Amino acid sequence: MTILSVSALLEACGAAPSTRPDRSSGSSGSSGSAGTSSADVGTDTGKEIDVLRVSLPGSLSNLYPGQESGILNYYVAGICMEGLVGVDTSGRIVPALAESFDRPSPKTYVYTLRSDARFHDGSPVTADDVLHSIEMARDAKVSPSTASYWADLDKAVKSGDNEITLTTKTVDEAFAWLPSNADALWIAPKAAWERSKGGLGTAQSPITGSGPYRVTDFAPDSHVEFTRVDTWWGGRPKVAKIRFEFIADDNTRLLAWRAGKADMSLNVPPAQAHQWESAAATRVVYAPDRSYAGLTFNLTAKPFDDVHVRKAIAHAVNRDAIVKNILRGRGQVATALSTPEQFGGLWTPEEATGRLAAVPQYEYDLEKAKQELARSSVPGGFTAALSYPNTGPQLGTAALAFAADLKKIGITLDVKELPIEQWLAELNEFPPLSFMWYFNTTGDPGELPSWFLGEGNPAKYDNAEVKAAMGKVSTESDPAKRAALLIEAQTAQAADLAYLPLWWGQAATAFGDAVGMRDFTSYTLLANWPALLYAAK
């Protein structure tokens, strides 16, 4: 699927035409545990959790991902609003509001709605509600972050009392993910859309849907509270209420945790990981989050239209040192746009890492960096700006590190931190040089390359060879052949260096020792994650 536009996260899913940035990344006690890879703990008591307090590393001004498409928005909205399909903890497409789905032809997708699905007000979910939600998802004013994802949809029709049929303009193997709440569809009652006048997700018109929780309190930039409903078709989660606190400052969030004011905290910053791990009654759980961090060069903006400038920068970035010293080893050097975990079902992450390493690389070498700059249109150097979101402090630390090396070859980098909303808005303006922090939300290995190498990409990059390979990616149904085409396209792009991959990340999530979560993977928080929580002893 070609991704064309974004609104103010993707926290990665951000940027102009469309993106999902920032859609923005041991034993308990004070023993100084190095963390764990499992969120399971103790024994399930079978008891309910009255209130689960979750601290988030940034603020949300709108809860509707179509309007503000950060990864945190996805995690939050997913417990309230459903799509026709969803994603499970292994990254597979599974039924949601559609109890079954079929693809009778390469361009046709048929969904049969659940007869027992209800919205939070008790009204049944109808085909008309679904069709109206799709129209809202396609409307660039209502859903500026995700409307362009629907560019390949030809028509959506009610093909039966409880049936929806979607037809695409072209054959697109990634389209199956589109009508999920992990990608670009969040279904609400038609009446709610109309009452909100296109403003669903605000404090005045909170999101509403058919999920297990409804919004009962929302103060933008402060908190949002959800309360369990009895109308959900999927059963009754053990958590009665979930309260998300928005705490942008890392130190404040750590102090709140140590004071016992949260039970779960997302995106623990790498620089503070040891402090979190050593906090009483705390487990820090690590898992690859399928995130990509890298630099994007606008090829129409000087001096980044010069490949020698781009190569000079690439040779001046010490990616190994960033992963080792700044990420504390919690991540790996990125050699391509696709993340290794995106090839699940075809290759293991280790096998995928090996295959992606075949994409041409630019090793850290300041002498080569100087030589490339000397061959460029600005041999005497230049000054450029680079911003990063406040939800990713490690991006800022990394930027300052490679800015110091760039200074040695004559390039001055002005690094600045921005609130996530402002950072996303800046990305929409196609800055000459930008940081991209993108979190894949689907199990499609072509998710990020389809955007970065397709029409409307943030680098304004155009290459006939790459375009041809990506055209084949859309129609190739064989996973192995499709993966080979993706690597072929990324290999061709590497020679032009429109993008400089830096690292693939890991998420660090803190849990109090009284809370456990089953089946914790990089997809869990995109699935119905409250149903996996339990009170532990």
Summary of the structure (lengths in Angstrom):
residues: 537
radius of gyration: 22.4
end to end distance: 45.5
largest distance: 69.0
contacts: 2041
relative contact order: 0.20
helix: 29%
strand: 25%
